Amino acid sequence: MTTTTPIATHYEQFLHLLTRDTGDTGDTGDTSDAAAGRDALRARYGERIDASGATQAIVMSRDEWILNQIDLTLALGRLLSEDDVVVSAVPYELSFVGAEMDRVIEMVGASVISVGTSRTICPMPRLLGLIEQYQVTALVCAPSFAAELASLALARGQRPQDTTIRTVVCVGEACSTERLDRIGAAWAATTSTLYGTPSTPTAAVPCEHGALHLCEQRLRAEVRGHPRGELLLDGSPTGELVELRPAERGCDCGAASRVLVPLGSVAAALPGPDAPVSAVDVERIVFRHAGLTPHFACAVRDGAFHVTCAVAEAESPAGGALQRVIRGEIGDALGVAAEVTVVDAKDWSSATS
């Protein structure tokens, strides 16, 4: 019987790649020239959209790419096993997250079905068929994708709780714990989140208590307007709004690394009485109401949050009472204006298109 796990084996292989020379001499030492050669010749290209809507190029060195994968592999190794069949429904085109997720799932030893997010080759109805055919046990996707897929299953006469899905890992969108719990209930699955930026696909990973811990062994993180404000990674602005808990506050897991709470993009926040207010703050208020499905949309227009949420048809509110209650709760708790629309879950696609 072997005593080396697949994760440990790949971790060692990664470290070998990081320390070996890139030349043809066979030397396994790592000089500054060799490191510079790796940075120049072993890079990965991607793109991101900045706050103005312009496309910006991103280049990652091989070393950065590998170190991101190491952290994510160790994190997913606590959530997945060799017995899992995982659907990866995350962006692939000009993005780092899809390629990284595929590699990491394979390193954990699980099987992966890469469906992406374009919905052309694998639209959602086909994905539901794949989940049944291959007894998929884990879903990696955005929170909105998980909610929509569960809703489609219900519309087709299926119960998402009865599928083989037992783990949902949410990536790509900031999500409150309250909404994450609602997604877990829809699938009868455990839920977790990962956090990255377009330039740094793995910036924070979850502990066993669900808190996201910064990868501080390789990243220098600061917050402009501490403790809530724009995240700076290695001095560079990310355009992401976060809360960064002080190190002394700690976490029940005992890890020394600081806990990060994603709040979405800076551009999608509104000024509040004391600090910027995000859609995640609004989510926390909205999902206090038990009758809501995991659907949620929130946009900033004319100085107010425009919120859309959904109820199951049998629980539709009468006379807009629920939306008036939610609007008042948002104003009272957060000190910002909000317009709230509540729709039947079956009408979600048309309501938000």
N, C-alpha and C positions, 0 to 999 in steps of 0.2 A: 504493500500500500504506500502510495506517495504521500509525503507530508507537505508538499508545496502546492499551494492553491493556484488556480489560473491567474488570479489578480496579482499575487506576489511574483509569479513568473514573468508576466508582462511588465510589471513595474521594474524588475531587474533589467529586462531587455531595453526598456525605455532609457533607463539611466546609462546603459552601455552606449546607446546612440548619442546621448548628450555628451559623453566624455571621449568618444573616439575621434581620431583625426579624420578629416575629410580628404586627405591626400592619398596617394597610391603607395606610400612608403611602408604601410603596414603598422606604423607606429600608433599605439593606442593612447598616447598622451594628448593633451588638449592645450595648444598654445593659443595666444591671442590672435595670431594670424589665422589659425584653423577656425576659431570661433567666428571671426569676421567673415571667413569664407562661407560658413554655414548660413550666417545672416544674409549674405548677398545671394547665395545660390540655392538655398533650400527654403524658400519662402512660399507662403500661401497667399493668394490674392482674393479679396472680397470687396464688397461695397456696402455703404450705409447711406441713409438719407439723413441730412442734418436738419436743424430746426427750421431752416428757410425752405426746405423741400428739395435742395440741391443734392446731387449724388456725389459722395466722397469716396475715394479709393482707400482701402485698408490693406496693408501688407503685414503678415505675421512671419517671423523667422521660424525655422524648423524647431528651434529650442522652445520658443514660446508655445508653438502648436503642441509639442509633446508634453510640456509641463501642464497645460490646460487639460490634456487628456488624462494625465496621471491623477490629478485631483478629482476629475469627474468619475474615473474608473473606481477609485477608492470609495466615493460617495455612493455610486450606483451599486457597488458590491454589497452595500448594506440593505439595498432595496430589492435587488433582483438576484436570481440564482441560475444555475445551469439548466434548470427545468423550465425556465420561463420562455415563452414565445412573445416577443415584443413588437408591437406596431409603432413605428417612428413616423408620426405625422407632423413633421417640423419642416421649416424652409430648407431647401437645398441650393437653389440657384443663387450664385454670388454671395453665399452666406457660409459661415463656418459651422453653424450649429448642426446641420444635417449630417455632414461628413463626420464631424466629431462624434455625434451620437451613435452612428453606425459602428465606428471603430470601438467605442467604449462598450457598447452592448456585446459585441463579439468578444472583447477582452474579459468581460465578466463571465463569459461562457454561454450566454443565452442566445437564442435564435432571434433574428431580426427580420421584419417585413417593412421595407422602406416605402412609404406611400406618399410622402411629401405633403404639400398643401395646395397644389395647383388644381386638384380635383378633375383633371382631364383624363388621365389614364386610369386613375382610381377614384371615381366619385364616391360619395359617402354610402350609397346603397351597396356598391360593390365591396366597400370596406366592411360593412356589416356581414356580408357573405363570407369574407375572408376570416373574420373573427370566429364565425361559427365553424367554417371548414377546417381551420388549423388550430382551433381551441386556443386562441390568443389569450394570454394571461395578464399582459401589461400594456398600457397605452401611454405613450409619451406625446404630448400635444399641448396646445394652448388651452386655457380654461374655457374659452368660448367654443373651441372645437369639441371638447368633451361634452359640453352642455348641448350643443347642436346635434351631436351624434346620438346622445341619449334620447333627445326629443324625436329624432327620426326613427329610432327603434320603436318608440312608443306608437308613433303614427303608423307604423307598419305592423302593428299588432304584437310586437315583441316586448318583453320586459328586460331592460338592460341589467336589472339586478340578477336575472337568471342566466346571463352569459358567463363565460369563463373568465372575464376580466376581473382581476382581484387587486390590481395596483394601477393607479393613475398618477403619472408624474407630469406636473404642469410646468411648462416653460414658455418663454416668449412674451408673456403678459403679466403685469403685476396683478396679484390676486389676494384678496383678504382671506384670513382664516375662516371667516364666516361663510364666504362663498365656496371656499375649498371644501368645507364640511358638507355643503349642499351638493357639490359634485360627487363627493364620496358616497353620499346617501343615494344619489340617482343610480350609481353603478354598484352599490353594495361593495365598495372597494376602499382600501386604504389609499390615502392621497399624500403627496409630497410635492415640493416645489424645488426648482433649481434657479439660479440667477446668473445671468451674464449680460454683457453688452455686445453690440455688433463687433467691437474691436477686441473684446476679451470674452470669449464664449463661456468660460467658467470663472466667475468672479467670487461666488459664494455657494456653498454646498450645505445640505441639511444635516443636522445631527439627529440622534434618535428621538429627540423631543420635537422635531420639526422646525427648529430655528435655523435660519440661514447664517452660516459662519463665513466670514471673509477668508479668502485664501491668502492670509497675510505673510506666509513664508515666501511668497514671490510677488506680492502686490503691495504697494504703498497707497492706502486709501485715506482720503480726507473728504470732508463735507463742507461746501461753501455755505455758511450760515448755520454751522453746527448747533444742535444735533440733527436738524432737518434742513435739507437743502440739496444743491446739486452735488452729485458724486464726482470726485476727482480721483482718477486712477493714475498713479505715478505722475501726478501734477497736471494731467490732461483732463479737461472737462468732458464729461460723457453725455451731457444733456439729460441725465436720469435723475429724478428726484428720489431721495432715500432718507431714511432715518438710520443713524449709526449710533448704537448704544455704547456708552463708555465702557472701557475694559473692566473697570472695577464693578460694574453692574453684574457681569458674569452671566452664566447660563446654567440651568439645572444639569446639563450634561457634563459640566466641569471643564470644558475646553477653554483655553486661554484666548482664542481668537474672538474678535468682536462680532456681535450679531448685527446683521444688516436687514432692514425692512424695506423692500422695494415699494415705491409709490407711483410708478409710471414715469412718463416724461415730464420734464420741467414745463414744456410748452402746453401740456394738457392740464396744468394746475391753475388754480385761482388764488389771489392773495386773500388770506384770512386775517382774523383779528390779531393773531400772534405769529403765524407762520403760513407758508403756502398750504393750500388744501387740495388734496388729490382725489381722483376718482376712487381710489382704494378707501379713503376716508368715507366717501359716500356709500360705497359697498357695505361697509360695516354697519351703517345705519339701515340701509335697505334690507339686508338679510337678517335683521332681527325679527322680521315677519315670517312666520313659519310657512305660510301658504305659497311662497314664491318658489318657482323653479330656478335652476342655476343660471338661466339666461340673464345677461346684464349688458347694457350699452350706456356709455356716458361720454358726452362731448361738450366742449366749452363753446358757447355762442353768445355774443352780446353780453358778456360779463356774467353769465350764469351757467350752471351745469344743466344740461338737457339729458335727463335720465329716462331710459326705457327698461322696464322689467316685465316679468311675465308670471301668470298664474295658470295652473291647470284649469281647463274649461269648467269643470264642475265647481271650482272655487272662485269663479270670476266675481269681483267686487261689484256691488250695486251703486250706481250713481256717482262713480268716481271717488267714493269715500276713501278708499285705500290710498289713492294717489295724493289726496289732500293731506292725509295723515303723514305720509312719507315726506312730502314737501315741507310740512311744518317741522318735522323732526330734524331734517337736514339743516334748516335755517336755525333752529334753536341750538343744535349741538355744534355746528361748524361755523355759523355766522356768515354763510354765503347763500346767494339766491339759487334756486333750483326749480326747474320745470320737470314734472314727473308724468310719464305716461305708463299705464299698466295695460298690457294686452294679454289675450289668450295665448298660451304657448304654441298652439297650432298656427297662429298668425304671425309668429316671430319673424320669419324671413321677409314677409312683405312689410312689416312694421319698421324694420331696420334697414331696408334696402334703399 
